[in-house]
Amino acid sequence: MKVVIVGAGIGGLGAGVALNRAGHDVEIYEASSFLNEVGAAIHVAPNFSRVLKSWDCDLDTLSPVHCDAVRAYSADLKPFPTFITYKKGVEKFGYTDPWLMTHRVDLHNALRLLAEKGFQGRSVKIHLNSKVESVNAETGEVHLMDGRTVKGDLVVGADGTHSRTVQAIISTGREKITTGQKAYRFLIPTEKAEKNPKVKKLLDTIGLNGLSAIGSLHQRIIIYPCRSGTLLNCALITQATEADDLAGQGSSWLNPGSVDSLMACVEGYDEGVQELCRMAEDLKLWSLMTRNPPPTFIKGKLALIGDAAHPMLPHQGQGGAQAIEDAAALGALFAADTAPEEVSELLKIYNEVRYAHAASISVFSRVAIERREEVLAEVQKFVPQATIKDNSHYDLWNSYPAREVERLLALRRGEKVA
């Protein structure tokens, strides 16, 4: 089949890799030139790394740091009980796939390398500076801003939170939703940070083998290493004030932030945290705005994946993972001998496997994990059967959408499934 993918972010490249490996001709249309790839660090939880391994991705190319735990501290650095550890995941739930922390750019580069390398002599074609204007889900036509039209037997919308492809499924109800939160994001070289005695004391206390969350339910700074431990990823998530023009800022990662404003947020914090924030360079201010997931991820020949389908905010640490799970599901669903006329019917299985799971996480991601009860009713508007599970992170790690797709395909063929 001919597959057209809109967007070459993590989800789009992942879908390109998965569908190329499944035996299809894949072309990706990306609006940017890739010259200014942006972002900070990202979690690669076991449900994420499991898929990358299945694609023969060399995880060392991610320059990762292995994550042992998520640790929480008060603003003055008193430790709270550690509730998520890799050791528990291994011993109690039997996970064998690694839990990694990496730079988003390193991950993106690794996926692009996989796509361009291709599989069995067939590579993914990536068209840059190719902004999409609209998609016709029924015909599989993708209309570009420069006047070109391309057509696919399957179209994958992977164009992020500000998606144009989602308009082919839902023309209204795509309004931005503000969560009343903002995030300051910055990276600091570890070597530079450790030259400051107060910051060195902070890092010695929290360690550099996991994620540390320092603060309270309503404001916390997240610190963890990436790029083989040479960079510290820092993000302070806090409540917005009346002076913040959240709607005017939009939800871009590129908005500049003020160090003075950041420092005002950490007044009263441990002095090491304050010194770390004072070092912030190239500080970005991200308004935590989102939109609701559409009522379905599919229509005709179109499947939405990643933030185009289910916009994610950072609280669950699952944005990249869910996009990659979407990609893996599509790769498992469309075998090399799939006929074009089967696409629309097969996409119903994709929606069955992915909608409830990803839409739930999307809405839950608007608040810290300890505050999930506050948004459960909102989640249930989209997934009525949604509940809050005691071991939610470990449960997420157990997700294996390709296996679920294979089970449903077997049932469709009339085979008995255990």
C-alpha positions in Angstrom: 0.0 0.0 0.0 0.9 3.6 -0.4 1.0 5.3 3.1 1.1 9.1 3.5 2.0 10.5 6.9 1.5 14.1 7.9 4.2 15.2 10.3 7.7 13.9 11.1 7.8 14.2 14.9 8.2 11.3 17.2 4.8 9.8 16.3 5.1 10.4 12.5 8.6 9.0 12.2 7.6 6.0 14.4 4.6 5.3 12.2 6.9 5.6 9.2 9.2 3.0 10.6 6.4 0.7 11.7 4.5 0.7 8.4 7.7 0.5 6.3 8.8 -2.6 8.3 5.3 -4.0 7.7 6.0 -3.9 4.0 4.4 -0.6 2.7 5.7 2.3 0.7 5.7 5.3 3.1 6.1 9.0 2.5 6.2 11.6 5.2 5.3 15.3 4.7 6.8 17.6 7.3 6.1 21.3 7.5 9.5 22.2 8.9 13.1 22.0 7.6 14.4 20.1 10.6 17.0 22.8 11.0 15.7 23.9 14.4 14.5 20.7 16.1 13.4 21.7 19.6 12.6 20.2 22.9 14.2 19.1 26.1 14.4 15.7 27.7 11.8 12.9 27.5 11.0 9.7 29.3 11.3 6.4 27.5 9.3 4.2 29.8 9.4 0.4 29.3 6.2 0.4 27.2 8.1 2.9 24.9 11.5 1.1 24.8 9.8 -2.2 24.2 8.6 -0.9 20.8 11.9 0.7 19.9 13.6 -2.7 20.6 11.1 -4.5 18.3 12.2 -2.1 15.5 15.8 -3.0 16.0 16.6 0.5 17.3 20.0 0.7 19.0 19.0 2.3 22.3 22.6 3.5 22.8 22.1 6.0 20.0 19.7 7.8 22.3 22.6 8.6 24.7 20.3 7.6 27.5 20.5 7.6 31.3 18.8 4.6 32.9 16.1 5.6 35.3 15.8 3.8 38.6 13.0 5.7 40.3 10.7 8.7 40.6 11.6 10.4 43.9 9.6 13.2 45.5 10.8 15.9 47.9 9.3 18.9 49.7 10.5 22.4 48.7 13.0 22.2 51.6 14.2 18.8 50.3 12.6 16.5 52.9 12.0 13.2 51.1 8.6 11.7 50.6 8.1 7.9 50.1 9.3 6.7 46.7 6.3 5.1 44.9 7.7 4.3 41.5 10.9 2.2 41.1 12.2 0.2 38.3 13.2 -2.5 40.8 9.6 -3.0 41.8 8.5 -3.1 38.2 10.9 -5.9 37.6 10.3 -7.9 40.7 6.5 -7.5 41.1 5.4 -7.1 37.5 8.2 -8.9 35.6 9.3 -6.0 33.3 12.5 -6.6 31.3 12.5 -3.5 29.0 14.6 -0.6 30.1 13.4 2.7 31.6 15.4 5.5 30.0 15.8 9.3 30.1 17.0 10.9 26.9 17.1 14.2 25.0 14.1 14.6 22.7 16.5 15.6 19.8 18.6 12.4 20.3 15.4 10.3 20.2 14.1 12.1 17.1 17.5 11.7 15.4 17.5 7.9 16.2 14.0 7.5 14.7 14.9 9.5 11.6 17.9 7.3 11.1 15.7 4.2 11.4 13.3 5.6 8.9 15.9 6.7 6.3 17.8 3.4 6.7 14.6 1.5 5.9 13.9 -2.1 6.0 14.7 -4.9 3.5 15.9 -2.4 0.9 12.9 0.0 1.2 13.3 3.3 3.0 10.9 6.0 4.2 10.8 9.1 2.0 10.7 12.3 4.0 9.6 15.5 2.3 10.6 18.7 4.3 9.1 22.1 3.9 5.8 20.5 2.9 3.0 22.0 5.0 -0.4 20.4 4.8 -3.5 22.5 4.3 -6.2 19.8 4.5 -7.0 16.1 4.2 -9.9 14.3 2.6 -10.3 11.3 4.9 -12.6 9.4 2.5 -10.4 9.7 -0.7 -7.0 9.7 1.1 -6.1 12.9 -0.6 -3.6 15.2 1.2 -3.6 18.8 0.0 -0.4 20.8 0.5 -0.1 24.5 1.0 2.0 24.8 -2.2 -0.8 23.5 -4.3 0.3 19.9 -4.6 -2.0 17.0 -3.8 -0.8 13.5 -2.8 -2.9 10.5 -2.3 -2.5 7.4 0.0 -4.3 4.2 0.6 -3.8 5.0 4.2 -3.2 8.5 5.6 -1.7 9.0 9.1 -2.3 12.3 10.8 0.7 12.9 13.1 0.8 16.7 13.1 0.6 17.4 16.8 -1.6 19.4 19.1 -2.3 22.1 16.4 -3.2 19.4 13.9 -4.9 20.2 10.6 -5.6 16.5 9.9 -8.0 16.3 12.9 -10.2 18.8 11.1 -11.1 15.9 8.7 -12.7 14.1 11.6 -14.1 17.0 13.7 -14.5 20.5 12.4 -15.7 22.0 15.6 -14.9 21.4 19.3 -11.2 21.8 18.8 -10.9 24.9 20.9 -7.9 25.3 23.2 -8.4 24.4 26.8 -6.2 26.1 29.4 -5.3 24.1 32.5 -4.3 27.2 34.4 -0.7 26.0 34.5 2.6 27.0 33.0 6.0 25.3 32.8 9.4 26.9 32.8 11.9 24.6 30.9 15.7 24.8 30.7 18.8 22.6 30.3 22.0 23.0 32.2 25.3 21.2 31.6 25.9 18.9 34.6 29.5 19.9 34.8 28.5 23.6 35.1 25.9 22.8 37.7 28.3 20.8 39.9 30.8 23.7 40.0 28.3 25.5 42.2 28.7 24.0 45.8 25.0 24.5 46.7 23.8 22.9 43.5 26.4 20.1 43.9 24.9 19.4 47.4 21.4 19.3 45.8 22.5 16.8 43.2 24.3 14.6 45.7 21.1 14.5 47.7 18.7 13.7 44.9 21.1 11.6 42.8 21.3 11.5 39.0 19.9 8.1 38.4 16.2 9.0 38.3 13.6 11.7 38.2 13.3 14.0 41.2 10.1 16.1 41.8 10.6 18.9 44.3 7.7 20.9 45.7 4.0 20.4 46.3 0.9 19.1 44.5 0.4 22.4 42.9 3.9 23.4 42.0 7.0 21.3 41.6 10.3 21.4 39.8 11.3 18.2 37.9 15.0 17.4 37.5 16.6 14.5 35.6 19.7 13.9 33.5 19.9 13.1 29.8 22.5 12.9 27.0 24.6 10.3 28.9 24.4 12.4 32.0 26.0 15.5 30.6 22.8 17.6 30.7 20.3 18.3 33.4 16.7 18.7 32.2 14.7 21.0 34.5 11.1 22.0 34.4 9.1 23.9 36.9 5.3 23.4 36.6 3.3 25.9 38.5 -0.1 27.7 38.6 -0.5 30.6 36.2 -1.3 34.1 37.6 -3.8 36.7 36.4 -0.8 38.5 34.8 0.0 35.5 32.6 -1.5 35.8 29.1 -1.9 32.1 28.6 -4.3 32.3 25.6 -2.0 34.9 23.9 1.1 32.8 24.4 -0.5 29.7 23.0 1.1 26.3 23.8 4.5 26.6 22.0 7.7 25.4 23.6 9.5 28.3 22.1 8.1 31.2 24.2 10.9 32.8 26.1 10.7 32.9 29.9 12.0 35.3 32.5 14.6 34.1 35.1 13.3 36.7 37.5 9.8 35.2 37.2 11.2 31.7 37.7 13.1 32.8 40.8 10.0 34.3 42.3 8.3 30.9 41.9 11.1 29.1 43.9 11.3 31.6 46.8 11.4 29.5 49.9 12.8 26.4 48.2 16.1 24.7 49.1 19.0 27.0 48.3 20.4 24.5 45.9 17.2 24.6 43.9 17.3 28.3 43.8 20.9 28.4 42.6 20.1 25.8 39.9 17.2 28.0 38.6 19.4 31.1 38.7 21.7 29.4 36.2 18.9 28.9 33.7 19.9 29.8 30.2 17.7 29.9 27.1 14.7 29.6 29.5 11.4 28.7 27.8 7.9 29.3 29.2 5.3 26.7 28.1 1.6 27.4 28.6 0.0 24.1 29.5 -2.9 24.4 27.1 -4.5 21.4 25.4 -7.7 20.4 23.6 -10.1 17.5 24.1 -9.5 14.3 22.1 -11.9 13.9 19.2 -14.8 11.4 19.5 -12.8 8.9 17.3 -9.3 8.6 16.0 -10.4 7.4 12.6 -12.4 8.3 9.5 -12.3 6.6 6.1 -8.7 6.1 5.2 -7.4 8.5 8.0 -5.9 7.5 11.3 -4.8 10.1 13.9 -1.8 9.3 16.2 0.1 11.1 18.9 -0.9 14.6 19.9 -3.0 15.0 16.8 -5.3 12.3 18.3 -4.8 12.7 22.1 -2.8 15.8 23.1 -0.6 15.1 26.1 0.7 17.4 28.9 3.8 16.4 30.9 2.2 15.1 34.1 2.0 11.5 33.1 5.3 11.3 31.2 3.6 9.4 28.5 3.3 11.7 25.5 6.1 10.2 23.4 5.2 6.6 24.5 1.6 6.8 23.5 2.5 8.2 20.1 4.9 5.3 19.6 2.3 2.8 20.8 -0.1 4.2 18.2 2.6 3.7 15.5 3.2 0.1 16.7 -0.5 -0.7 16.6 -0.7 0.5 12.9 2.4 -1.5 12.0 0.8 -4.7 13.5 -2.6 -4.0 11.9 -1.5 -3.5 8.3 0.2 -6.6 7.0 2.1 -6.4 3.7 -0.7 -8.1 1.8 -3.4 -5.7 3.0 -5.7 -4.6 0.2 -6.5 -0.9 0.0 -10.2 -1.6 0.2 -9.7 -3.2 3.6 -8.2 0.0 5.2 -11.3 1.6 6.5 -12.6 -1.6 8.2 -9.2 -2.4 9.7 -8.9 1.1 11.2 -11.9 0.2 13.4 -9.6 -2.2 15.2 -7.0 0.5 15.6 -9.6 2.7 17.2 -10.8 -0.1 19.4 -7.3 -0.8 20.6 -6.1 2.8 21.1 -9.0 5.1 21.8 -10.0 4.4 25.4 -6.4 3.9 26.5 -4.8 7.0 25.0 -7.8 9.3 25.4 -7.9 8.5 29.1 -4.2 9.2 29.5 -4.6 12.4 27.6 -7.1 13.9 30.0 -5.4 12.5 33.1 -2.2 14.2 31.9 -3.6 17.6 32.7 -2.9 17.2 36.4 -0.2 15.6 38.7 -0.8 11.9 39.3 -1.8 12.6 42.9 -4.7 14.8 41.7 -6.2 12.4 39.2 -9.5 12.2 41.1 -10.0 15.9 40.2 -10.3 15.1 36.5 -11.9 11.6 36.5 -15.3 12.9 35.7 -13.8 14.8 32.7 -12.1 11.6 31.6 -15.3 9.7 31.7 -16.9 12.1 29.3 -14.7 10.4 26.6 -14.2 7.0 28.2 -17.2 6.2 30.4 -15.5 3.1 31.8 -12.4 4.9 32.9 -11.2 4.3 36.5 -8.1 5.1 38.6 -5.8 2.2 39.2 -3.5 1.9 42.2 -0.5 0.9 40.1 -1.2 3.2 37.2 2.5 3.7 36.1 3.2 0.0 36.2 0.0 -0.7 34.4 1.0 1.7 31.6 4.3 0.0 31.3 2.5 -3.3 30.6 0.8 -1.9 27.5 1.6 -3.8 24.3 -0.8 -2.6 21.6 0.7 -4.7 18.8 -0.2 -7.8 20.8 -3.7 -6.6 21.3 -4.1 -5.9 17.6 -2.9 -9.4 16.8 -5.4 -10.8 19.2 -8.3 -8.9 17.6 -7.1 -9.9 14.1 -7.1 -13.5 15.2 -10.6 -13.3 16.5 -11.7 -11.6 13.2 -10.3 -14.7 11.4 -12.4 -17.0 13.7 -9.3 -18.3 15.5 -9.5 -19.3 19.2 -7.6 -16.9 21.4 -6.5 -17.6 25.0 
